[in-house]
Amino acid sequence: MASDFFDLATENALQQFLVEHPNNRRISLAEKEKVIGWLTNAAQACSPDEFSRRNYARKTFTWEKDTQQLFTTAKNKDGCARLVVTCDQIVQTVRSVHQNNGHAGWDATWRDVKASYYGILRADVIFLLKRCRVCAHDPRKRPKGQPSRSPDPQFNSELTGYILNPNNIAFGYEGQSDTAGYFPNPNDIAFEYEGQSDAAV
């Protein structure tokens, strides 16, 4: 399915990544429940540290009782509150955004995520998009400067045979035709002949 461009291995790898790279801007499910409790007065602060955190939470978040959703009170540049996403929802959130924007690149997807959601880092988005199985097969979806995959094997074979034809090489080298510029430079010829790809490095 088109929505399965993040496989289970990627989801598990992200969870490990979150453990190895903790950040206070991410919110666990337990932390979200505590914030909701502070906002609804269902939970009391039990220490000076929690008292301080509760005050911060009340200034930063708002609880929508009707929709049962937690939002940030801080507005983004468009004046919209952002939905709070817990760590266990990062994959499905990035998946939805990335699919809706047509598998746009890292910057575009991060911009869309940041505009509507809180609790997801740019590093999380990049971690997932580097493993997107759709983008991996479409060079247009990669950041500028990132190596592309090898050409199609059949095309590669046909091009190699054409280049290795003595008549073609001599013809291009002697410059006897206005199509001589079509032939690749020597480095490109070696690249195609050896069947190497800079993506394999």
Secondary structure in CASP SS format (residue, H / E / C, confidence):
PFRMAT SS
TARGET T0000
AUTHOR 0000-0000-0000
METHOD secondary structure of the structure
MODEL  1
M C 1.00
A H 1.00
S H 1.00
D H 1.00
F C 1.00
F C 1.00
D C 1.00
L H 1.00
A H 1.00
T H 1.00
E H 1.00
N H 1.00
A H 1.00
L H 1.00
Q H 1.00
Q H 1.00
F H 1.00
L H 1.00
V H 1.00
E H 1.00
H C 1.00
P C 1.00
N C 1.00
N C 1.00
R C 1.00
R C 1.00
I E 1.00
S C 1.00
L H 1.00
A H 1.00
E H 1.00
K H 1.00
E H 1.00
K H 1.00
V H 1.00
I H 1.00
G H 1.00
W H 1.00
L H 1.00
T C 1.00
N C 1.00
A C 1.00
A C 1.00
Q C 1.00
A C 1.00
C C 1.00
S C 1.00
P H 1.00
D H 1.00
E H 1.00
F H 1.00
S H 1.00
R H 1.00
R H 1.00
N H 1.00
Y H 1.00
A H 1.00
R H 1.00
K H 1.00
T H 1.00
F E 1.00
T E 1.00
W E 1.00
E E 1.00
K C 1.00
D C 1.00
T C 1.00
Q C 1.00
Q E 1.00
L E 1.00
F E 1.00
T E 1.00
T C 1.00
A C 1.00
K C 1.00
N C 1.00
K C 1.00
D C 1.00
G C 1.00
C C 1.00
A C 1.00
R C 1.00
L E 1.00
V E 1.00
V C 1.00
T E 1.00
C H 1.00
D H 1.00
Q H 1.00
I H 1.00
V H 1.00
Q H 1.00
T H 1.00
V H 1.00
R H 1.00
S H 1.00
V H 1.00
H H 1.00
Q H 1.00
N H 1.00
N C 1.00
G C 1.00
H C 1.00
A C 1.00
G C 1.00
W H 1.00
D H 1.00
A H 1.00
T H 1.00
W H 1.00
R H 1.00
D H 1.00
V H 1.00
K H 1.00
A H 1.00
S H 1.00
Y E 1.00
Y E 1.00
G C 1.00
I C 1.00
L C 1.00
R H 1.00
A H 1.00
D H 1.00
V H 1.00
I H 1.00
F H 1.00
L H 1.00
L H 1.00
K C 1.00
R C 1.00
C C 1.00
R C 1.00
V C 1.00
C H 1.00
A H 1.00
H H 1.00
D C 1.00
P H 1.00
R H 1.00
K H 1.00
R C 1.00
P C 1.00
K C 1.00
G C 1.00
Q C 1.00
P C 1.00
S C 1.00
R C 1.00
S C 1.00
P C 1.00
D C 1.00
P H 1.00
Q H 1.00
F H 1.00
N H 1.00
S H 1.00
E H 1.00
L H 1.00
T H 1.00
G H 1.00
Y H 1.00
I H 1.00
L H 1.00
N C 1.00
P H 1.00
N H 1.00
N H 1.00
I H 1.00
A H 1.00
F H 1.00
G H 1.00
Y H 1.00
E H 1.00
G C 1.00
Q C 1.00
S C 1.00
D C 1.00
T C 1.00
A H 1.00
G H 1.00
Y H 1.00
F C 1.00
P C 1.00
N C 1.00
P H 1.00
N H 1.00
D H 1.00
I H 1.00
A H 1.00
F H 1.00
E H 1.00
Y H 1.00
E H 1.00
G C 1.00
Q C 1.00
S C 1.00
D H 1.00
A H 1.00
A H 1.00
V C 1.00
END
